[in-house]
Amino acid sequence: MALNTKAKAQEAVRQLREAILEELKNHPEGLRNSDITANLELQSDYQGRQKNYLSWSILGLLVNEGRVHRKGQLYFVSR
C-alpha cells in the first residue's frame, strides 16, 4: 500500500513540474512565484503566514536540475 501512495505522490510532483515548465515556456518574459501560483491556482498558506511553499519546492527542484533559472525575482525556462 505504501508503494502505491509513494507512486501517486511522485506522479503528482512530476505533473506539477511539467505544468510549471509549460507555464514558464508560455511566458518567455519570466514569471514570479506568485504569478505561477495564481496562474495555476496553486495558492497555499499555513495559518496565513507561510505562503506558496509547494510551488517554491517544485521551482527549487527545477532550478537544481538546471531546467529553470532565476534572475532577480523572475523564473525562466533554461535553454
PyMOL Python script that loads the backbone (N, CA, C, O; Angstrom):
from pymol import cmd

cmd.read_pdbstr("""\
ATOM      1  N   MET A   1       0.823  -1.196   0.000  1.00  0.00           N
ATOM      2  CA  MET A   1       0.000   0.000   0.000  1.00  0.00           C
ATOM      3  C   MET A   1       0.868   1.261   0.000  1.00  0.00           C
ATOM      4  O   MET A   1       0.565   2.215  -0.716  1.00  0.00           O
ATOM      5  N   ALA A   2       1.947   1.277   0.797  1.00  0.00           N
ATOM      6  CA  ALA A   2       2.801   2.458   0.869  1.00  0.00           C
ATOM      7  C   ALA A   2       3.447   2.767  -0.477  1.00  0.00           C
ATOM      8  O   ALA A   2       3.598   3.933  -0.842  1.00  0.00           O
ATOM      9  N   LEU A   3       3.827   1.733  -1.211  1.00  0.00           N
ATOM     10  CA  LEU A   3       4.427   1.947  -2.522  1.00  0.00           C
ATOM     11  C   LEU A   3       3.440   2.641  -3.451  1.00  0.00           C
ATOM     12  O   LEU A   3       3.832   3.510  -4.230  1.00  0.00           O
ATOM     13  N   ASN A   4       2.170   2.270  -3.378  1.00  0.00           N
ATOM     14  CA  ASN A   4       1.150   2.884  -4.208  1.00  0.00           C
ATOM     15  C   ASN A   4       0.994   4.367  -3.879  1.00  0.00           C
ATOM     16  O   ASN A   4       0.885   5.188  -4.789  1.00  0.00           O
ATOM     17  N   THR A   5       0.983   4.720  -2.604  1.00  0.00           N
ATOM     18  CA  THR A   5       0.848   6.131  -2.238  1.00  0.00           C
ATOM     19  C   THR A   5       2.094   6.913  -2.626  1.00  0.00           C
ATOM     20  O   THR A   5       1.996   8.070  -3.034  1.00  0.00           O
ATOM     21  N   LYS A   6       3.262   6.297  -2.504  1.00  0.00           N
ATOM     22  CA  LYS A   6       4.502   6.956  -2.927  1.00  0.00           C
ATOM     23  C   LYS A   6       4.481   7.189  -4.434  1.00  0.00           C
ATOM     24  O   LYS A   6       4.865   8.263  -4.897  1.00  0.00           O
ATOM     25  N   ALA A   7       4.046   6.215  -5.188  1.00  0.00           N
ATOM     26  CA  ALA A   7       3.974   6.356  -6.646  1.00  0.00           C
ATOM     27  C   ALA A   7       3.002   7.465  -7.025  1.00  0.00           C
ATOM     28  O   ALA A   7       3.271   8.234  -7.947  1.00  0.00           O
ATOM     29  N   LYS A   8       1.885   7.556  -6.330  1.00  0.00           N
ATOM     30  CA  LYS A   8       0.919   8.625  -6.594  1.00  0.00           C
ATOM     31  C   LYS A   8       1.539   9.994  -6.323  1.00  0.00           C
ATOM     32  O   LYS A   8       1.379  10.929  -7.108  1.00  0.00           O
ATOM     33  N   ALA A   9       2.243  10.095  -5.210  1.00  0.00           N
ATOM     34  CA  ALA A   9       2.872  11.366  -4.860  1.00  0.00           C
ATOM     35  C   ALA A   9       3.928  11.754  -5.884  1.00  0.00           C
ATOM     36  O   ALA A   9       4.001  12.915  -6.288  1.00  0.00           O
ATOM     37  N   GLN A  10       4.743  10.803  -6.307  1.00  0.00           N
ATOM     38  CA  GLN A  10       5.784  11.092  -7.292  1.00  0.00           C
ATOM     39  C   GLN A  10       5.189  11.488  -8.642  1.00  0.00           C
ATOM     40  O   GLN A  10       5.736  12.347  -9.334  1.00  0.00           O
ATOM     41  N   GLU A  11       4.079  10.869  -9.013  1.00  0.00           N
ATOM     42  CA  GLU A  11       3.394  11.243 -10.259  1.00  0.00           C
ATOM     43  C   GLU A  11       2.841  12.655 -10.152  1.00  0.00           C
ATOM     44  O   GLU A  11       2.912  13.422 -11.113  1.00  0.00           O
ATOM     45  N   ALA A  12       2.292  13.007  -8.999  1.00  0.00           N
ATOM     46  CA  ALA A  12       1.769  14.364  -8.800  1.00  0.00           C
ATOM     47  C   ALA A  12       2.888  15.402  -8.907  1.00  0.00           C
ATOM     48  O   ALA A  12       2.704  16.457  -9.513  1.00  0.00           O
ATOM     49  N   VAL A  13       4.043  15.101  -8.320  1.00  0.00           N
ATOM     50  CA  VAL A  13       5.191  16.011  -8.406  1.00  0.00           C
ATOM     51  C   VAL A  13       5.631  16.146  -9.854  1.00  0.00           C
ATOM     52  O   VAL A  13       5.922  17.253 -10.309  1.00  0.00           O
ATOM     53  N   ARG A  14       5.683  15.041 -10.584  1.00  0.00           N
ATOM     54  CA  ARG A  14       6.066  15.090 -11.997  1.00  0.00           C
ATOM     55  C   ARG A  14       5.107  15.973 -12.784  1.00  0.00           C
ATOM     56  O   ARG A  14       5.541  16.776 -13.610  1.00  0.00           O
ATOM     57  N   GLN A  15       3.821  15.832 -12.539  1.00  0.00           N
ATOM     58  CA  GLN A  15       2.827  16.631 -13.253  1.00  0.00           C
ATOM     59  C   GLN A  15       2.926  18.104 -12.887  1.00  0.00           C
ATOM     60  O   GLN A  15       2.773  18.961 -13.758  1.00  0.00           O
ATOM     61  N   LEU A  16       3.177  18.420 -11.622  1.00  0.00           N
ATOM     62  CA  LEU A  16       3.358  19.811 -11.215  1.00  0.00           C
ATOM     63  C   LEU A  16       4.588  20.418 -11.872  1.00  0.00           C
ATOM     64  O   LEU A  16       4.558  21.566 -12.316  1.00  0.00           O
ATOM     65  N   ARG A  17       5.665  19.651 -11.935  1.00  0.00           N
ATOM     66  CA  ARG A  17       6.880  20.143 -12.591  1.00  0.00           C
ATOM     67  C   ARG A  17       6.618  20.470 -14.055  1.00  0.00           C
ATOM     68  O   ARG A  17       7.023  21.523 -14.546  1.00  0.00           O
ATOM     69  N   GLU A  18       5.942  19.565 -14.745  1.00  0.00           N
ATOM     70  CA  GLU A  18       5.644  19.783 -16.159  1.00  0.00           C
ATOM     71  C   GLU A  18       4.706  20.973 -16.358  1.00  0.00           C
ATOM     72  O   GLU A  18       4.872  21.736 -17.310  1.00  0.00           O
ATOM     73  N   ALA A  19       3.727  21.139 -15.476  1.00  0.00           N
ATOM     74  CA  ALA A  19       2.802  22.274 -15.576  1.00  0.00           C
ATOM     75  C   ALA A  19       3.547  23.595 -15.379  1.00  0.00           C
ATOM     76  O   ALA A  19       3.291  24.561 -16.098  1.00  0.00           O
ATOM     77  N   ILE A  20       4.455  23.642 -14.422  1.00  0.00           N
ATOM     78  CA  ILE A  20       5.227  24.859 -14.185  1.00  0.00           C
ATOM     79  C   ILE A  20       6.149  25.145 -15.362  1.00  0.00           C
ATOM     80  O   ILE A  20       6.258  26.295 -15.788  1.00  0.00           O
ATOM     81  N   LEU A  21       6.812  24.127 -15.894  1.00  0.00           N
ATOM     82  CA  LEU A  21       7.667  24.331 -17.068  1.00  0.00           C
ATOM     83  C   LEU A  21       6.859  24.849 -18.254  1.00  0.00           C
ATOM     84  O   LEU A  21       7.303  25.756 -18.958  1.00  0.00           O
ATOM     85  N   GLU A  22       5.693  24.288 -18.477  1.00  0.00           N
ATOM     86  CA  GLU A  22       4.844  24.738 -19.580  1.00  0.00           C
ATOM     87  C   GLU A  22       4.409  26.184 -19.380  1.00  0.00           C
ATOM     88  O   GLU A  22       4.395  26.968 -20.329  1.00  0.00           O
ATOM     89  N   GLU A  23       4.057  26.534 -18.154  1.00  0.00           N
ATOM     90  CA  GLU A  23       3.651  27.916 -17.864  1.00  0.00           C
ATOM     91  C   GLU A  23       4.808  28.876 -18.119  1.00  0.00           C
ATOM     92  O   GLU A  23       4.607  29.957 -18.673  1.00  0.00           O
ATOM     93  N   LEU A  24       6.007  28.492 -17.724  1.00  0.00           N
ATOM     94  CA  LEU A  24       7.169  29.344 -17.973  1.00  0.00           C
ATOM     95  C   LEU A  24       7.478  29.455 -19.465  1.00  0.00           C
ATOM     96  O   LEU A  24       7.868  30.524 -19.936  1.00  0.00           O
ATOM     97  N   LYS A  25       7.310  28.375 -20.206  1.00  0.00           N
ATOM     98  CA  LYS A  25       7.528  28.424 -21.657  1.00  0.00           C
ATOM     99  C   LYS A  25       6.541  29.365 -22.327  1.00  0.00           C
ATOM    100  O   LYS A  25       6.869  30.013 -23.321  1.00  0.00           O
ATOM    101  N   ASN A  26       5.331  29.441 -21.781  1.00  0.00           N
ATOM    102  CA  ASN A  26       4.309  30.332 -22.332  1.00  0.00           C
ATOM    103  C   ASN A  26       4.543  31.791 -21.966  1.00  0.00           C
ATOM    104  O   ASN A  26       3.854  32.672 -22.479  1.00  0.00           O
ATOM    105  N   HIS A  27       5.501  32.059 -21.091  1.00  0.00           N
ATOM    106  CA  HIS A  27       5.812  33.427 -20.654  1.00  0.00           C
ATOM    107  C   HIS A  27       7.326  33.649 -20.711  1.00  0.00           C
ATOM    108  O   HIS A  27       7.992  33.654 -19.676  1.00  0.00           O
ATOM    109  N   PRO A  28       7.866  33.833 -21.918  1.00  0.00           N
ATOM    110  CA  PRO A  28       9.320  33.985 -22.058  1.00  0.00           C
ATOM    111  C   PRO A  28       9.868  35.217 -21.344  1.00  0.00           C
ATOM    112  O   PRO A  28      11.078  35.324 -21.143  1.00  0.00           O
ATOM    113  N   GLU A  29       9.000  36.142 -20.962  1.00  0.00           N
ATOM    114  CA  GLU A  29       9.430  37.329 -20.215  1.00  0.00           C
ATOM    115  C   GLU A  29       9.724  36.992 -18.754  1.00  0.00           C
ATOM    116  O   GLU A  29      10.235  37.832 -18.012  1.00  0.00           O
ATOM    117  N   GLY A  30       9.402  35.760 -18.340  1.00  0.00           N
ATOM    118  CA  GLY A  30       9.641  35.301 -16.979  1.00  0.00           C
ATOM    119  C   GLY A  30       8.424  35.502 -16.099  1.00  0.00           C
ATOM    120  O   GLY A  30       7.552  36.320 -16.396  1.00  0.00           O
ATOM    121  N   LEU A  31       8.376  34.757 -15.029  1.00  0.00           N
ATOM    122  CA  LEU A  31       7.278  34.847 -14.070  1.00  0.00           C
ATOM    123  C   LEU A  31       7.826  34.797 -12.654  1.00  0.00           C
ATOM    124  O   LEU A  31       8.851  34.168 -12.394  1.00  0.00           O
ATOM    125  N   ARG A  32       7.134  35.465 -11.743  1.00  0.00           N
ATOM    126  CA  ARG A  32       7.436  35.349 -10.317  1.00  0.00           C
ATOM    127  C   ARG A  32       6.714  34.120  -9.773  1.00  0.00           C
ATOM    128  O   ARG A  32       5.770  33.626 -10.389  1.00  0.00           O
ATOM    129  N   ASN A  33       7.153  33.638  -8.638  1.00  0.00           N
ATOM    130  CA  ASN A  33       6.475  32.522  -7.988  1.00  0.00           C
ATOM    131  C   ASN A  33       4.998  32.839  -7.779  1.00  0.00           C
ATOM    132  O   ASN A  33       4.145  31.977  -7.989  1.00  0.00           O
ATOM    133  N   SER A  34       4.690  34.066  -7.369  1.00  0.00           N
ATOM    134  CA  SER A  34       3.294  34.435  -7.129  1.00  0.00           C
ATOM    135  C   SER A  34       2.476  34.392  -8.419  1.00  0.00           C
ATOM    136  O   SER A  34       1.292  34.057  -8.385  1.00  0.00           O
ATOM    137  N   ASP A  35       3.091  34.727  -9.552  1.00  0.00           N
ATOM    138  CA  ASP A  35       2.398  34.635 -10.846  1.00  0.00           C
ATOM    139  C   ASP A  35       2.091  33.170 -11.179  1.00  0.00           C
ATOM    140  O   ASP A  35       0.989  32.831 -11.610  1.00  0.00           O
ATOM    141  N   ILE A  36       3.082  32.324 -10.970  1.00  0.00           N
ATOM    142  CA  ILE A  36       2.916  30.900 -11.266  1.00  0.00           C
ATOM    143  C   ILE A  36       1.798  30.316 -10.413  1.00  0.00           C
ATOM    144  O   ILE A  36       0.929  29.606 -10.921  1.00  0.00           O
ATOM    145  N   THR A  37       1.820  30.616  -9.118  1.00  0.00           N
ATOM    146  CA  THR A  37       0.794  30.052  -8.238  1.00  0.00           C
ATOM    147  C   THR A  37      -0.591  30.570  -8.594  1.00  0.00           C
ATOM    148  O   THR A  37      -1.564  29.820  -8.528  1.00  0.00           O
ATOM    149  N   ALA A  38      -0.695  31.837  -8.969  1.00  0.00           N
ATOM    150  CA  ALA A  38      -2.001  32.393  -9.350  1.00  0.00           C
ATOM    151  C   ALA A  38      -2.479  31.797 -10.671  1.00  0.00           C
ATOM    152  O   ALA A  38      -3.637  31.397 -10.789  1.00  0.00           O
ATOM    153  N   ASN A  39      -1.596  31.735 -11.659  1.00  0.00           N
ATOM    154  CA  ASN A  39      -1.978  31.220 -12.976  1.00  0.00           C
ATOM    155  C   ASN A  39      -2.412  29.756 -12.918  1.00  0.00           C
ATOM    156  O   ASN A  39      -3.338  29.348 -13.619  1.00  0.00           O
ATOM    157  N   LEU A  40      -1.738  28.974 -12.080  1.00  0.00           N
ATOM    158  CA  LEU A  40      -2.041  27.542 -11.985  1.00  0.00           C
ATOM    159  C   LEU A  40      -2.974  27.217 -10.811  1.00  0.00           C
ATOM    160  O   LEU A  40      -3.276  26.054 -10.544  1.00  0.00           O
ATOM    161  N   GLU A  41      -3.422  28.264 -10.121  1.00  0.00           N
ATOM    162  CA  GLU A  41      -4.304  28.117  -8.956  1.00  0.00           C
ATOM    163  C   GLU A  41      -3.715  27.169  -7.918  1.00  0.00           C
ATOM    164  O   GLU A  41      -4.382  26.247  -7.447  1.00  0.00           O
ATOM    165  N   LEU A  42      -2.454  27.414  -7.571  1.00  0.00           N
ATOM    166  CA  LEU A  42      -1.740  26.608  -6.587  1.00  0.00           C
ATOM    167  C   LEU A  42      -1.504  27.357  -5.278  1.00  0.00           C
ATOM    168  O   LEU A  42      -0.675  26.941  -4.469  1.00  0.00           O
ATOM    169  N   GLN A  43      -2.229  28.462  -5.062  1.00  0.00           N
ATOM    170  CA  GLN A  43      -2.004  29.240  -3.855  1.00  0.00           C
ATOM    171  C   GLN A  43      -2.214  28.369  -2.621  1.00  0.00           C
ATOM    172  O   GLN A  43      -3.169  27.597  -2.538  1.00  0.00           O
ATOM    173  N   SER A  44      -1.310  28.511  -1.678  1.00  0.00           N
ATOM    174  CA  SER A  44      -1.413  27.770  -0.432  1.00  0.00           C
ATOM    175  C   SER A  44      -0.887  28.644   0.695  1.00  0.00           C
ATOM    176  O   SER A  44      -0.111  29.573   0.468  1.00  0.00           O
ATOM    177  N   ASP A  45      -1.313  28.338   1.898  1.00  0.00           N
ATOM    178  CA  ASP A  45      -0.741  29.026   3.055  1.00  0.00           C
ATOM    179  C   ASP A  45      -0.901  28.147   4.283  1.00  0.00           C
ATOM    180  O   ASP A  45      -1.684  27.198   4.306  1.00  0.00           O
ATOM    181  N   TYR A  46      -0.138  28.494   5.287  1.00  0.00           N
ATOM    182  CA  TYR A  46      -0.223  27.809   6.568  1.00  0.00           C
ATOM    183  C   TYR A  46      -0.477  28.870   7.613  1.00  0.00           C
ATOM    184  O   TYR A  46       0.398  29.679   7.922  1.00  0.00           O
ATOM    185  N   GLN A  47      -1.678  28.862   8.155  1.00  0.00           N
ATOM    186  CA  GLN A  47      -2.107  29.823   9.169  1.00  0.00           C
ATOM    187  C   GLN A  47      -1.881  31.258   8.722  1.00  0.00           C
ATOM    188  O   GLN A  47      -1.585  32.132   9.537  1.00  0.00           O
ATOM    189  N   GLY A  48      -2.021  31.495   7.425  1.00  0.00           N
ATOM    190  CA  GLY A  48      -1.930  32.845   6.893  1.00  0.00           C
ATOM    191  C   GLY A  48      -0.532  33.433   6.834  1.00  0.00           C
ATOM    192  O   GLY A  48      -0.380  34.608   6.499  1.00  0.00           O
ATOM    193  N   ARG A  49       0.490  32.655   7.149  1.00  0.00           N
ATOM    194  CA  ARG A  49       1.837  33.222   7.208  1.00  0.00           C
ATOM    195  C   ARG A  49       2.752  32.675   6.131  1.00  0.00           C
ATOM    196  O   ARG A  49       3.164  33.432   5.252  1.00  0.00           O
ATOM    197  N   GLN A  50       3.085  31.407   6.159  1.00  0.00           N
ATOM    198  CA  GLN A  50       3.962  30.835   5.147  1.00  0.00           C
ATOM    199  C   GLN A  50       3.122  30.575   3.905  1.00  0.00           C
ATOM    200  O   GLN A  50       2.111  29.877   3.967  1.00  0.00           O
ATOM    201  N   LYS A  51       3.542  31.136   2.782  1.00  0.00           N
ATOM    202  CA  LYS A  51       2.719  31.063   1.575  1.00  0.00           C
ATOM    203  C   LYS A  51       3.447  30.385   0.426  1.00  0.00           C
ATOM    204  O   LYS A  51       4.643  30.587   0.214  1.00  0.00           O
ATOM    205  N   ASN A  52       2.697  29.581  -0.306  1.00  0.00           N
ATOM    206  CA  ASN A  52       3.115  29.001  -1.580  1.00  0.00           C
ATOM    207  C   ASN A  52       4.395  28.171  -1.493  1.00  0.00           C
ATOM    208  O   ASN A  52       5.222  28.210  -2.404  1.00  0.00           O
ATOM    209  N   TYR A  53       4.557  27.430  -0.413  1.00  0.00           N
ATOM    210  CA  TYR A  53       5.733  26.574  -0.284  1.00  0.00           C
ATOM    211  C   TYR A  53       5.744  25.443  -1.306  1.00  0.00           C
ATOM    212  O   TYR A  53       6.813  25.001  -1.727  1.00  0.00           O
ATOM    213  N   LEU A  54       4.579  24.977  -1.705  1.00  0.00           N
ATOM    214  CA  LEU A  54       4.536  23.890  -2.691  1.00  0.00           C
ATOM    215  C   LEU A  54       5.225  24.328  -3.983  1.00  0.00           C
ATOM    216  O   LEU A  54       6.100  23.628  -4.492  1.00  0.00           O
ATOM    217  N   SER A  55       4.831  25.484  -4.509  1.00  0.00           N
ATOM    218  CA  SER A  55       5.439  25.951  -5.764  1.00  0.00           C
ATOM    219  C   SER A  55       6.910  26.294  -5.571  1.00  0.00           C
ATOM    220  O   SER A  55       7.718  26.060  -6.470  1.00  0.00           O
ATOM    221  N   TRP A  56       7.276  26.848  -4.409  1.00  0.00           N
ATOM    222  CA  TRP A  56       8.691  27.126  -4.143  1.00  0.00           C
ATOM    223  C   TRP A  56       9.489  25.832  -4.188  1.00  0.00           C
ATOM    224  O   TRP A  56      10.583  25.788  -4.750  1.00  0.00           O
ATOM    225  N   SER A  57       8.937  24.779  -3.594  1.00  0.00           N
ATOM    226  CA  SER A  57       9.636  23.494  -3.574  1.00  0.00           C
ATOM    227  C   SER A  57       9.827  22.930  -4.971  1.00  0.00           C
ATOM    228  O   SER A  57      10.907  22.446  -5.309  1.00  0.00           O
ATOM    229  N   ILE A  58       8.781  22.992  -5.780  1.00  0.00           N
ATOM    230  CA  ILE A  58       8.873  22.470  -7.151  1.00  0.00           C
ATOM    231  C   ILE A  58       9.856  23.318  -7.964  1.00  0.00           C
ATOM    232  O   ILE A  58      10.677  22.777  -8.706  1.00  0.00           O
ATOM    233  N   LEU A  59       9.775  24.642  -7.826  1.00  0.00           N
ATOM    234  CA  LEU A  59      10.725  25.511  -8.527  1.00  0.00           C
ATOM    235  C   LEU A  59      12.152  25.204  -8.095  1.00  0.00           C
ATOM    236  O   LEU A  59      13.062  25.215  -8.924  1.00  0.00           O
ATOM    237  N   GLY A  60      12.362  24.931  -6.816  1.00  0.00           N
ATOM    238  CA  GLY A  60      13.691  24.581  -6.319  1.00  0.00           C
ATOM    239  C   GLY A  60      14.226  23.321  -6.979  1.00  0.00           C
ATOM    240  O   GLY A  60      15.400  23.256  -7.344  1.00  0.00           O
ATOM    241  N   LEU A  61      13.369  22.322  -7.133  1.00  0.00           N
ATOM    242  CA  LEU A  61      13.785  21.097  -7.822  1.00  0.00           C
ATOM    243  C   LEU A  61      14.193  21.407  -9.259  1.00  0.00           C
ATOM    244  O   LEU A  61      15.216  20.916  -9.735  1.00  0.00           O
ATOM    245  N   LEU A  62      13.397  22.217  -9.950  1.00  0.00           N
ATOM    246  CA  LEU A  62      13.672  22.541 -11.350  1.00  0.00           C
ATOM    247  C   LEU A  62      14.947  23.370 -11.493  1.00  0.00           C
ATOM    248  O   LEU A  62      15.704  23.180 -12.445  1.00  0.00           O
ATOM    249  N   VAL A  63      15.189  24.283 -10.560  1.00  0.00           N
ATOM    250  CA  VAL A  63      16.423  25.076 -10.576  1.00  0.00           C
ATOM    251  C   VAL A  63      17.616  24.151 -10.343  1.00  0.00           C
ATOM    252  O   VAL A  63      18.619  24.241 -11.051  1.00  0.00           O
ATOM    253  N   ASN A  64      17.514  23.269  -9.362  1.00  0.00           N
ATOM    254  CA  ASN A  64      18.617  22.343  -9.060  1.00  0.00           C
ATOM    255  C   ASN A  64      18.941  21.435 -10.239  1.00  0.00           C
ATOM    256  O   ASN A  64      20.094  21.044 -10.419  1.00  0.00           O
ATOM    257  N   GLU A  65      17.946  21.097 -11.035  1.00  0.00           N
ATOM    258  CA  GLU A  65      18.156  20.255 -12.219  1.00  0.00           C
ATOM    259  C   GLU A  65      18.673  21.049 -13.409  1.00  0.00           C
ATOM    260  O   GLU A  65      19.074  20.463 -14.415  1.00  0.00           O
ATOM    261  N   GLY A  66      18.671  22.374 -13.308  1.00  0.00           N
ATOM    262  CA  GLY A  66      19.104  23.214 -14.414  1.00  0.00           C
ATOM    263  C   GLY A  66      18.031  23.434 -15.470  1.00  0.00           C
ATOM    264  O   GLY A  66      18.328  23.972 -16.537  1.00  0.00           O
ATOM    265  N   ARG A  67      16.805  23.036 -15.204  1.00  0.00           N
ATOM    266  CA  ARG A  67      15.717  23.195 -16.176  1.00  0.00           C
ATOM    267  C   ARG A  67      15.098  24.589 -16.104  1.00  0.00           C
ATOM    268  O   ARG A  67      14.444  25.035 -17.046  1.00  0.00           O
ATOM    269  N   VAL A  68      15.306  25.267 -14.988  1.00  0.00           N
ATOM    270  CA  VAL A  68      14.785  26.620 -14.771  1.00  0.00           C
ATOM    271  C   VAL A  68      15.907  27.428 -14.145  1.00  0.00           C
ATOM    272  O   VAL A  68      16.702  26.899 -13.368  1.00  0.00           O
ATOM    273  N   HIS A  69      15.972  28.715 -14.484  1.00  0.00           N
ATOM    274  CA  HIS A  69      16.922  29.586 -13.811  1.00  0.00           C
ATOM    275  C   HIS A  69      16.186  30.828 -13.312  1.00  0.00           C
ATOM    276  O   HIS A  69      15.114  31.185 -13.800  1.00  0.00           O
ATOM    277  N   ARG A  70      16.792  31.458 -12.340  1.00  0.00           N
ATOM    278  CA  ARG A  70      16.189  32.624 -11.702  1.00  0.00           C
ATOM    279  C   ARG A  70      17.059  33.841 -11.955  1.00  0.00           C
ATOM    280  O   ARG A  70      18.284  33.786 -11.845  1.00  0.00           O
ATOM    281  N   LYS A  71      16.406  34.931 -12.293  1.00  0.00           N
ATOM    282  CA  LYS A  71      17.094  36.207 -12.468  1.00  0.00           C
ATOM    283  C   LYS A  71      16.280  37.235 -11.700  1.00  0.00           C
ATOM    284  O   LYS A  71      15.176  37.595 -12.111  1.00  0.00           O
ATOM    285  N   GLY A  72      16.826  37.708 -10.585  1.00  0.00           N
ATOM    286  CA  GLY A  72      16.059  38.583  -9.707  1.00  0.00           C
ATOM    287  C   GLY A  72      14.899  37.790  -9.117  1.00  0.00           C
ATOM    288  O   GLY A  72      15.096  36.726  -8.532  1.00  0.00           O
ATOM    289  N   GLN A  73      13.695  38.316  -9.275  1.00  0.00           N
ATOM    290  CA  GLN A  73      12.514  37.621  -8.755  1.00  0.00           C
ATOM    291  C   GLN A  73      11.811  36.798  -9.836  1.00  0.00           C
ATOM    292  O   GLN A  73      10.773  36.191  -9.573  1.00  0.00           O
ATOM    293  N   LEU A  74      12.362  36.774 -11.039  1.00  0.00           N
ATOM    294  CA  LEU A  74      11.717  36.076 -12.141  1.00  0.00           C
ATOM    295  C   LEU A  74      12.363  34.723 -12.412  1.00  0.00           C
ATOM    296  O   LEU A  74      13.572  34.543 -12.271  1.00  0.00           O
ATOM    297  N   TYR A  75      11.510  33.776 -12.808  1.00  0.00           N
ATOM    298  CA  TYR A  75      11.963  32.452 -13.205  1.00  0.00           C
ATOM    299  C   TYR A  75      11.786  32.295 -14.721  1.00  0.00           C
ATOM    300  O   TYR A  75      10.820  32.788 -15.304  1.00  0.00           O
ATOM    301  N   PHE A  76      12.736  31.603 -15.337  1.00  0.00           N
ATOM    302  CA  PHE A  76      12.737  31.382 -16.776  1.00  0.00           C
ATOM    303  C   PHE A  76      13.066  29.919 -17.055  1.00  0.00           C
ATOM    304  O   PHE A  76      13.747  29.272 -16.260  1.00  0.00           O
ATOM    305  N   VAL A  77      12.590  29.400 -18.172  1.00  0.00           N
ATOM    306  CA  VAL A  77      12.996  28.076 -18.609  1.00  0.00           C
ATOM    307  C   VAL A  77      14.430  28.190 -19.106  1.00  0.00           C
ATOM    308  O   VAL A  77      14.746  29.075 -19.902  1.00  0.00           O
ATOM    309  N   SER A  78      15.289  27.310 -18.644  1.00  0.00           N
ATOM    310  CA  SER A  78      16.681  27.310 -19.089  1.00  0.00           C
ATOM    311  C   SER A  78      16.772  26.809 -20.513  1.00  0.00           C
ATOM    312  O   SER A  78      16.012  25.928 -20.916  1.00  0.00           O
ATOM    313  N   ARG A  79      17.677  27.351 -21.262  1.00  0.00           N
ATOM    314  CA  ARG A  79      17.854  26.947 -22.666  1.00  0.00           C
ATOM    315  C   ARG A  79      18.952  25.933 -22.769  1.00  0.00           C
ATOM    316  O   ARG A  79      19.259  25.465 -23.866  1.00  0.00           O
TER     317      ARG A  79
END
""", "prot")
cmd.dss("prot")
cmd.show_as("cartoon", "prot")
cmd.util.cbc("prot")
cmd.orient("prot")
